[in-house]
Structure formats: C-alpha cells, structure tokens
Amino acid sequence: MILAFPQNDTTLEYTITRITDNEYRDYKPQINDNNDVVWMGYDGNDYEIYMYEWLIDWVWQITDNSYDDYNPMINNNGDIAWQGRDGSEYQILFYENDTDTIWEISSSAPGSHYNAMKPDLNDEGDIVWEEYNGSVYHILLYKNSTGDIIQLTADIAVNNYNPRINDNGDVTWFRHYSDSILTFADYYYVMVYDDSTMSSFNVWQQTISFVEDMSDIDDVEPLINDNTQIVWSAYDPSLTDLEVYFFDVYTSEFFQITDNDYIDQLPDINSEGEVIWLSWDPDGDWDELLLYRHATGDIEQITNTAEQPYWSPTFPGISDVGIVTFQAVEARLVGWNIEVYVYDGSEIMNISGSDNNETHPLINSIGSVVWAVDTDAEDDEIFLATLPEEEGGDGEGNGDGDGSSLDCFVATACYGTPMADEVKILRRFRNQYLVRNPAGREFVRLYNKYGPKAAGFIRDRESLKRIIRHCLKPIILFMRVSS
C-alpha cells in the first residue's frame, strides 16, 4: 500500500557549520554518530585525509604524504579507514584514534598491480574491502581484535564487489559471474558472511541471459544494518527494470519491496529496517523518493515534485530516527541550483540554500547531515548541519535545561553556567593544549564519554563541587598568566 505524505507536528531546526574554507577541493565527506566528519582534501599536491572533531570544533590533517589518499570512512570511535595510493597500487590504511596511529592493513607489492579498494569499517575497527588479485576481485576482512586478515572469497573466475560491514562483524557484498562458454548468461548473487559462524552464503541469486538488455544496469550494491537486514536494487527480468529487494538474515524474511514499471534504485536502510530509495520513470513522467516502513509494510511517497520548486531528487539517505535527506535541483529567478533537503515526517525543508551547488548529502543515525558545496569550478567545501540538543535530559549527555552543554560538562556543573569565565578558560585550555597531543586527546575522548554522567552526579553536591573547583584553580591560573 502507498501512503502519500504522512503528517506529524515535528519541525527541525538545524545549525549549519562550515567546516572547510580554503582554495582547494574538499570531497567525499563521511559522518559518524558523534557528528565527526572525515573527507579527502586536495592540499595543492595530492589528496590527503582530514577529520573534523565536532565536540572540540577542530580540524585534523590525518595524512601528510606525497601520494593520494581516497575514500575515507569513519566509525563512532573516530577510527578512519581509507585507500592510499603509493605508486601504481592502492593499499588499505587505518587510523586508530585511541593511539593516534596509522596502520597499513593491506599492502601490495610494487608492480604487482594488486589494488585494495572501497574500504568500509565498523565500530570495532574491523575493515572490509575488495581487492583485485590480477584476474578477479576478492573480498577481504581485517579483524581489529586479532590483527588477522581473512579472505572471504576464493573464486577463480568470479568477481566480488562492494562489501559492507555492520557492527556485529557481518559482511555483505555483490558477486557476479559471466558464462560465455556454456550457458551464455550472467549470474548475480548477494552474499553474506556471518561472523558468529564464520561462514558465507548467498541470500539471493539471479540468472540473466545474454540476450537481455542490461546496458543501463549498474553493479548491485547491497547495504546491511546492525540487525543484519540487507537491502539492494537489482534487475527484474519480468519487468525489465530495477526493483528494490529486502532480506533479513536472522529470520530469513525475503521479499521484493517494489514491483512496478519504474527504475527503483539507490536504496538506503536504517536500524529499524526502514528503506528509502529513488523511483523514476525513464520516460520522464515520474521522479520521486519512496519510503518503506518495515513495521507496517507501508510505502510512503516522500517527494511530490509536481507541487514543489525542485525536481530530480537523488542521493537519498535515512537516519535511525526516520529523518530523510536528499539533494534536488531547485529553480531560481535566474538559472537553478542543486540543494540539500531533509524530510522530518511532515514537511520537506531546504537546509542549504546557498547560491552554489550543494551535493552528495550523507546523514548519520541521529539526523545530522554533511555535504559538499561547489563554490567554484576548482573548489569544494564541506558543510555540516546539526540538530540542537534535546531539553529535559537524563544525565546521559542529552542536556537538562540548566546549562549543561556538550562540552566542559563537569566545569559547567561546578560553576553553574557554560558562560562562566572559568568554563571559557578551561575550554581554551582544552583547545590549545589537550587536543594537540595523543595523551590529551585520549583524555578529551574519555571526558566526552563519561563527563555527562559525572556532571549529573556532582550537580547537587556542593561540597564535591568546591573540591573540584579547588583542583581546577592551577589550570585556570596558568591560562590567565599565559594569555
């Protein structure tokens, strides 16, 4: 069943932060659930990896070398995986945030032409990627807890592409074999590696005769959530178009979400099993975003381009709280621009709105959005949209209405307000000293993790607050003297 435009009373108010401001191209941003952002930025010679740490409002240059670093991914611990090119081959590299160390996970021998590409990582620091061995593409898995590299595929004449990993260590990917000798057909599979049993199996397969017209069909890119539910878009021979498919590994629930005459593609899935995708008519009569609600089985039409000042929505993404983001072309008095939008369950809002093209939005599980802005022909900048902290918190970092902010939790509780001079001084000490060395950054990371609970514990204990204020006096005095 299709439901058009569900209603609620939610209106989102985003705060926009410009992360980069330089003369070079900043490209392919990724975001974690802490609102930390990673991207590849051109430094004048090659592409390097950069990270923006949201809680301290700071940009780090992770790599500084003479070769290109591409396609970074970031987890919720601030670890980063990417592919680096040293010479003619790609390697997989890993930045471990806790130790401020870069590791080379996959190394190709010079001149081997073995390329390791398209890394993805989970919160455990496990990394999965595809690697070309000279004849076919394989899938490999790095287990961070043991340091082992596991080759998940061992096919001789079968290619494996586009791996994704969830926080349980389960992996999904696309497998393709073309038989031009016996059957004259293409064989397509969606594969899963179950980390608990250390076994791989296919959850979907399809055979397409060479006589079928597949000229406009891209490779399948399955996505997996932490509940091991998988979604992908693939060719439907009976309809001769792309449809969206769903599989739950633990329950073996499989079904085809869409069954229509449109091209259904670019699906994204959240932890609730909700799926967003683009559905378009090649004849140009329909071009909309649809949302599947797994709890009810309903399909909702999100966009209605016939009644909006935009068209060609694409790059859809969905958060765990149900907020949807996408980009679309918006008409202006003179010309047009590509803009970034969010849908909150009741309305669609433009959250970018500049005079430049704003493209490739990504959304994290809490609804924050990052995207790139094409400021001119040679320069892209990174922007971040975040939601305000919820009021009426519970001591878990959600705020409690009395000034306990997302930074300097304990100091704010001790001095009563985040605007106190002492709190401002301690925030400056953090930014000028702590975050500039590995030990200090580890302290800040632990403080951000446990600070909200500590602040909630001491807030109503005046004697404990006096003790902490006394302990902080040397730091405050030092900063006042040195400023």
Helices and strands as residue ranges (DSSP letters): E 2-4, E 15-18, E 26-31, E 37-42, E 47-53, G 54-56, E 58-61, E 69-74, E 80-86, E 89-96, E 101-106, E 115-121, E 127-132, E 137-143, E 148-151, E 159-165, E 171-179, E 185-194, E 199-209, E 223-224, E 229-236, E 241-248, E 253-256, E 263-269, E 275-280, E 287-293, E 298-301, G 305-307, E 310-318, E 324-331, E 336-343, E 348-350, E 357-363, E 369-376, E 379-386, H 409-415, H 421-432, G 434-436, H 438-458, H 462-482
